[in-house]
Amino acid sequence: MTDEHLGRMVRDADPYRPDVIRHLDGAAQNLLEEIMSVPTLGPVAEPPGKRPRARRGMMSGLAGASVAATLLAGVLAVSIMKVDQPEGRPATPAVTSEATGPAAYSAMVLKAAEENPRLLIDQPGWKATTVYGFAEKEGTIAFSNGGQHLEMNWYPAAQYDDYHKDRLQVSKPEPVKVDGWPADLFRYSASDFAVMLRPRDGSFVELRTGGAWTRSEFDRVVADVVRVDARTWLAALPAEIVTPERVNEQAAKVLADVPLPPGFDIAALNGLGTNDAYQFGAKVTSRIGCGWIAEWLRAKEAGDDAALQRAADALRSSHKWKVLHQMNDEGDWPEVFWETADKVAAGGPPAGYKEALGCE
């Protein structure tokens, strides 16, 4: 499991349009403030160890790029009113009972949102359930509405031809458009569809269904997928999402009872992008585990028995780390981590440990 397995990220989009003003009711504004606290001064594969839903055919043929999305409490519904503008258009939530002024975002957070395609579903009931990546070239956001799921994955434009050739083995492409953006629709079955958008601004997007769909239902949803401005996209993120400006706060929680390997740079965690809590926990503990394994190997080579023991003890202590126990009900990353850590502590890194933990 490499860094690619720990999160897909992206750099794609139009510049943020400063004339956009977001108006939210009081409850939504409070939630936004929780999502994005702003100071006054100025990770193709399934997420690591994430347990899939009972039926997760999403992104098959893309090296297992499904996302297990556990519905998060307190999620903002993605329901917006479209404005007739060609791209990156501003949008206002359907529920705007009491205008409280525009939400404030820092340049860091806006940049993270601007550099992805920023697609949302303009229908009531659809909620963002999983999001991760956005620090480089790839990213994922998944939406749920009852038993139906729609996942949006994007990749560097240079990979489009290979992905498109792969889809030609699935079915004959059918030309469609997503918010005016040319795309091809592919049928995996009578209830399983994918739409691959043409490359734009350095990336391309694929939409993929999960759950039970009819073609007419899929057509209606695709017709209401819209590209929005950065603020609207940010407002749709669940409160649990770890945005760039919440990294320090969340990292402090994750690392509260975790021993840090020598030379560990906490500031480097700022480059992890935007992730749900599970993905963030996996990425952070991956770096911790890899750091301790590197120290174990160094100490072994140097004949430093004291350092070797410290590294082994640190890895064994992972069975008590709160973050891994919190993640264990949602996915298998903790078991993968513990198995690898125990083998290192017992005598050395097992074969394939770098892939297992995402070590560089």
Order of alpha helices (4+ residues) and beta strands (2+ residues): alpha-beta-beta-alpha-beta-beta-beta-beta-alpha-beta-beta-beta-beta-alpha-beta-alpha-alpha-beta-alpha-alpha-alpha-alpha-alpha
